[in-house]
Amino acid sequence: MNPNNLTVIVLTFNEELHLERCLRSILPLSKKLVVVDCYSTDRTVAIAKEFNATLLQKTWENNHSTQFNWALTQLPDDTDWVMRIDADEILTPKLVAQIHASLSQVDAQVNGIAFWRSMIFQGQLIRYGGVGKNRVMRLFRLGKGVSESRWMDEHIKVQGHTITLDGVLIDDNLRPLSWWIEKHNQYASREAVDLLNLQHQFAMQNSVASVGSRLGLKRWIKERIYAKLPGGSRALLYFLLRYIILWGFLDGKQGRQFHYLQAFWYRYLVDAKVAEVIRYQKKNHLTVQQAIEQVLGIKV
């Protein structure tokens, strides 16, 4: 397959710090760049234009799934393959080479190509805690994949056969810790909505949960086991799993900060927000959707 038939979609909002680095890493793979922007007020749009990217702008609707699935409907019908990448992520040269080789000889039955994502936190590569390398589905044939209907931690759901490469995508956000904490406060509200939706079934679900794949199994465990554990205690259990059993304590000073904040503080915050919504709902005799909107400011 000619790599010119691959379109790469980047979702942005005020990403002038990261966007140039991201787009430069993509260019050896494809010149077809689509930046889907939420009306940035910094230089994001100007940078996208400097790289001759197609610019689409859409108001943010509380989750990446809606934004990305809308972007898929805007692509030309002759698009063969689509990749999603975040502005603070980078394609490594090894992964670019592997994608080139795979797309030139991929079997017609294969509709999706997964690879690995590694994370850098506060300048340090995270190697342990079960998150040193995560498999992500980011590359698929147009019309054969769609983002899960979720408010948080969405994955691409692909119809048909998929393969996995061993190349790596790097997640390396350069912003300060205070920004990370505020971002995860917002993420916690959206993840609370997902947990409440599992309990109350007020919105469509299009989950990748399955015991037939590693990525699907992780989602299955999260939805069928973790979500049913008592709020608060499940955050502690998850942190102990990550930090002790999966050796997160070996990740150095910044790594230990990451595991505590992301595995315990963040998930405990999610549980606290779920509990707050339920209390508010019962006290004011509301539907769960009304309570979510009034407590978390998210319209469902």
N, C-alpha and C positions, 0 to 999 in steps of 0.2 A: 504494500500500500504506500502511496505517496504521502509523506508526512504533512504535505500542504493541506490534506483533507482532515487534519486534526485541528480543532479549535479549542483554545484554552480560556476558561472563564475565571476571572478574578473578581471577587466581591470586595468592595471598598467603602470606607467612610473615614475621611481624614487620615489617609495612609501615606502622606508624603515622606515619612521617615523610612518606610519599607518598600514602597511600590517600585522604585527604580531597580533596586537589588533583585526583587522578585521577577520583574519582566526581563531583565538581562539574563537571568538563569533559564528562562523559558525560550528565548530567541533561538538557541541552537537546536531546539526541538521543533518549534513551529512559529511562523510569523503571523498566524491568525490569532490575534489576541482580542478578547472581549472583556472590557472592564465594566462591571455593573456597579454603579456608584449610587450612594444614598444622599446626593446633593452635598458633597463635601465642601467645606469652607476654606480649606488650605490649598496646597498646590497639587492635590491628587489628580484633578482633571487635566491640568497642564502637563503633568508627567505622562499620563495616559496618551495624550495627543502627541507628545514628543516621540513616543514609540509606535505611532500610527495605529494605536489600538482602536477598535470600534467601541465607542462610548455609549452605554445605555444608562439611563438614570431612572430610578424608581424609589419612591418613598418607603422607608423601612416599616415593616409590619410585624415587628417583634420576634422574628425568627429567620434564620438563614435559609431554611427549607423553602419558604414562600419565595424568597428572593431568587434562589437558584433555579427552582422549577419554572418560574416566570421567564428567566433568562433562556432556558432551553426552548421555550416557545418562540423566541425571537431569532433563533439561528436559521440560516438558509436550509432549505430541504436537502441540498446536495452535501451537507455536512456528514461525514462518515463517523468520526470519533470525537468525543468531547472529554476534556479533562477539567476538573475543578481544582483550584489551588487558592489558598488564602494569601493575602498580601504580605504577611510576615513569614511566609514559607519560601524555601529555596529548593529548586531541583538540583541535585548533585550531577556532575558530569557522567558518573557511572550510570545513574538512573536514566539520564537522557539517552545514552548510548544503547542501553537495554531496551528502552521503549522504541527507538528507531528500528532496532533489529527485530523486535517482536511484531511491530506493525507491518513490516515488510513481508512477513511470512506467516502471520497469524491464521489459524484455521477458521473457516467460515462459521463454525459452530461456537466459537468463542465470542462472547458479547461484553466481557468485562476483564480488565487487567488491574490487579491489586499490586501494591508494593508496600514498603515499610516507611514509617515516619519516626524520626528521632526528635527529641526535644532538648533545647538549650534553655536553661532558666538562670537569669541573672549572670549570663556569661559562662555557665558551666553545663556541660553535656550530662544529661541524666542517663545513667547506665543500668540502674537497678530498680527495685520496687515494682517490677512487672510492667513498667512503662518505658524502659530503655528503647524498645522498638515495638511499635504497634502496627499491625497490618491495617491498611486503609484502602478502600475501594474508591478510586478517584478517576479512573479512565474507562470509558464505555462507549459502545456504539450509540449514536443518537437514536432515540426511540426505544432503546432496550434498557434504559436506566432512568431512575427518578430518585430524588431525595425523599427520605422518610418524612412523613407528616409529624414532625416533632417541633417543640419549642427550643430544644437544646440537645446537643451531642448527636446531631443527625448524621446518618450514613447514606451512601448511595445504594439503592436496592436494584439489582440487575437481574433481568430475566435470562435464564439459560446458563451456559457454561462460562466459567471464569478461570483465569490463571493468575499466578503470583510471581512477581519478579523479586530478586533479592536486593535491588537497588534501594536507595534511601532518599526520602524527602526530609528536609530539615526544617523544624519549627523553631524560629529564633526571633522572638519579639524583643526589641531594643528599648522599650519604654521602662520607666522606673517601677519599683515595687508598688508604690501607691496607686499607679494606674492599674496594675495587675489585680490589686485587691478590689478596686471599684468595679472593674470588669467582671470579676467573679461574683461580686454582689449582685450584679445584673443577671449573670448566668444563673445564680441560685434561684432567682425569681422564676426564670423560665423553666429550670429543671423542676421546681416545685409544681409548676403547672403540669408537666409531664407525669409526675407521680400522682397528682390528683386526678388526672385523666385516666390513669390505669385503674384507679379506684371507682370513679364515677362515670366513665365512658361518655363524656359529653362532647367529644370531638373525634373525627375520623383518625384511625391509627393505621399506619402502613409500615409496620415494623420489619426489620431484617432478622428478628429473633428466629433462630433455628438451631437445632443440634447438629446440623449437617455441615457446618463450616466453623472455623475458629472465630471469625468476626460475628457470625450469627449466634454462636454459643455464648459469647460474652454478653450480647444483648439479651439472650434468653435468661441467663443467670441474673442479670440486672432486673429484668421485668418479673420473672417467676419466683425468684428467691430473695434477692436483696430488697426489692420493693415491699415484700411482705414481712420483713423483720421489723421489730419495734424501732420507731424513730429515735434518733440520738444514739442508741446503742449500736446500730448498724454502722454508723459513721466511725465509732471507736473500733469496732471489729475490722472494718475495711482498712483503717490506718494501721492496725497491728499486723494485718496480713501484708500490707505493702512495706512497712518499715522494718519488721523483724523477720517474718517468714521469707519474704522475697528480697531481703538484704538492702532495703532502702537506706539503712544507716551507713552504708559504705559509700554513699554518693557525695561525701564531703559537706562542707558547711552550707553552701547554697542549695545543694541537693537535699539535705536534711530539712532545710526551710521549705523547700518545694513539697516534699512528701507530707510534712505536717499541715501546711496551708491547703494543699490540693486534695489530700486524702482524708483529712480530719476536719479542719476548720470549714472548708467549703461545703462538705457534705453535711456537717452538723448545722450549718447555716440553712441549707436546703430544708432539712427536717424541721428547723425552727419556723421557717416560713410556711411550711405545710401545716404545722400545728396552729400557727396564727390565723391562717385562712379558715380552718375548721372551727376554731373558737369564735371567730367573727361571724361565720355563717350561722352557727347555732344561736348565738346571742341575739342576732338581728333577724333570724328566721328568713334567710335568703337562700337562693339556689347557690350551688358551689361556683357557678360561673359569675354570678353577681358579686360574691365574696372575693373571688380572684381579682375582678376588675377594681373593686374598691380598696382592697388591701395591697395588691401588688401592682396595680395600674396597668394590667394586661387584659385587653379585651379578647375574650375567647368565644 
